[in-house]
Amino acid sequence: MADGSSLKSRLLAWIRGKSPGLSFEEVALEVFAHQFSQNAPYRRYCEALGRTVEHVTDWREIPALPTDAFKFPAHLPRSFEASRATRHFLTSGTTTEVRGRHEFEDLELYEASIIGGWHQLGLPGLPNPWFLSQVPDSNRESILVHMFEVLEREAGREGRWMIGETARIDSEGIGAGEPVQLFSTALALLRWMESADRQPLPEGSWVFETGGYKGLRETLAPDAFRERLGAFLNIPANRILNEYSMTELSSQFYRWPDEPAHRGPGWTRIRVIDPQTGQPAASGQPGYLEIVDLANLGSVA
């Protein structure tokens, strides 16, 4: 088994496009062995399932930990000493009152995954980013706000943050000048649409939206949401990029409206699992998502 530092170095090289020939299968099993050794709550969970390092020979056999495991502070699934945690992010808490907590020894893999995934999936450049979001210093526990901060840094220019300390949305100037790349949650966009007149964006603009509508009385289907948002911003619906991720992950998945499914970077995999059998669901059948994210080296993959 590779030690944690050398495994992290290999993962970073892969994510940054410097080791494209690495095998997902091989690295996934190495990550599992490392986490089984270093992550006591996860190891006990795997042992209860009869899935030890000796018995797991395929990445599909690696036990997936339920996200609820991040909601027990005394037994957080971390693969390093608790005293070495330098940053944490909290879930929104809108599904239940208990907020999940994802701790990081450092943010190097996580930030590399944001940028590496963006480039690997061929997503557009960011010459004029706007963020319908709180400024980073006002919400240090939001993993999404930190992601926006990383993308702003990658853009190489200062973006516009539209929500300040007063929580008022400042959209002055957004409809003039060069095309805009607007980043937001679906919830914030819905609230903006409810509180303002139409806000036409310059031609060539596009929108990044993520999250659901938890906490609203109104429920919108994705197509209806895009149609409403497109009319509000005067952009085609196919210029609205949906992002799927969560606080418990380090990588992201993306889908333009004309794509059949979300796409993730090469160090991730997603399976749809039949909750009755624990096996992959039949094509077209619902199930729960089992996500493998090798950038999650410090917690569970």
Secondary structure, DSSP 4 states (H G I P E B T S, - for coil): ---HHHHHHHHHHHHTTS-TT--HHHHHHHHHHHHHHH-HHHHHHHHHTT--TTT--SGGGSPPPPGGGGG-GGG---SS-GGG--EEEE---SSSSSPPEEEES-SHHHHHHHHHHHHHTTPPP-SSEEEEEE-GGG-TT-HHHHHHHHHHHHHTS--EEEE-TT--B--TTTTSSS--EEEEEHHHHHHHHHHS---PPPTT-EEEEES--TT-S----HHHHHHHHHHHHT--GGGEEEEE--TT-S--EEE-TTSSS-B--TTEEEEEE-TTTSSBPPTT---EEEEEETT-TTS--
